[in-house]
Amino acid sequence: MAKKREYEWFLEPCGDVAYSNEILSRNIGSEENALKDVPCSDGVSRNLWRCPTGLVFMLWRSRGNFGTKFKMKIFCREGKGQIRNVTFLFKNERGGIKRKKVRL
């Protein structure tokens, strides 16, 4: 039987960091999920918020509702591995909204 992969998700506030931190703290809740100076795979230490999987997807989908000052990057760790930036997994290759093609 194959082992189930365990993922741990993190969010980094960007843009207006104070505003983004406020939004993340309201949605994530406890201050124990706020991590300071966490080393990432690219060698940079970042201030991250630990976040459940469902909340990561909800915040990404609704990021436009929080205003233009709210920006974030998404990081992930598989098992006991290094923390990697995975924001690119959430973006559309064209940078816009994904739309279905309509046949006429």
N, C-alpha and C positions, 0 to 999 in steps of 0.2 A: 504494500500500500504506500502510495506516495505521500510525503509529508506536505501538509498544508503550509503555504508560504504566509508568513506574518509580516505585515507592513505597518510602519509607524509613520504618521503624516505630521508635517510641520508647516506653519505659515510664517512668512517674513513680511512685516509691514514695510511698504515702500511709499514713494510719493511724499505726501504730508504725513510723516511718520507718527506724529502725535495723534492726529485724527484717525489714522489707520489702526494704531494701537488701541484707541478708545473703542472703535467698532469691534475689533477682535476680542477685547476683554469683555464687552457686553455679550457677545455671542458664545464665547468659549466658557466664560464664567470664572473659574477659580484662578488665582494668581500662581498656584503651584504648577500650572501648565506653561507659565512664562519662563523661558530658559535664556540665560545670558551667556554670551561668548561661547557658543557651541561650534566646534571645528567641523567644517564640511569637507567634502571630497576634493574641492578645488583649493583647499588650504586657507580659506578665509573664515574667520570667526564671525558668527552672526547671532543676533538676538531673535529667537524663534518662539513661536507658540505651538505647543503640542495640541493636536486636534483630532477628533474622531473622523473616520472616513466619510460618513454621511454629511457631516458638517462642512468638510472641505468642498465637496461637490455643491452643496447648497450655497455656500458663500461665493463660489466661483460663478454660479449661474445668476445670482442676485447682486453681483458687485456693482452693476449700474444703478441699482436702487439707492446706494449709499452716497452717490455724488461722484464728481470727477476727481476729487482729492483722494479718494480711497483707492489704493493700489496694493497688490500683494504678489508675492512669489510663493510657489508651492514646492516643498521639499519632501522627500520620502526616504525612509530607511527600510531595507529588506532584512529582516532578522536582526543580527548583530552587526550588520555591515555599516558602511559609511553613509552619511546623509548626502543625498544628491538633489540637485535642482531638477524638477520634473515639470516645470510650468509649461514647457513646450508640448506636453501631452494633452493639455487642456485647450490649446489654441487651434483655431482653424487655419489651414495653410494659406488662405487668402486674407486672413485677419478680420474677416467679417462674420456675419451670422450664417450658420449652415442652412442652406435652403434646398428643398427638393426640386428636381427638374420636373417640369410639367410638360407632358406630351399633348400636342394639339391634334 
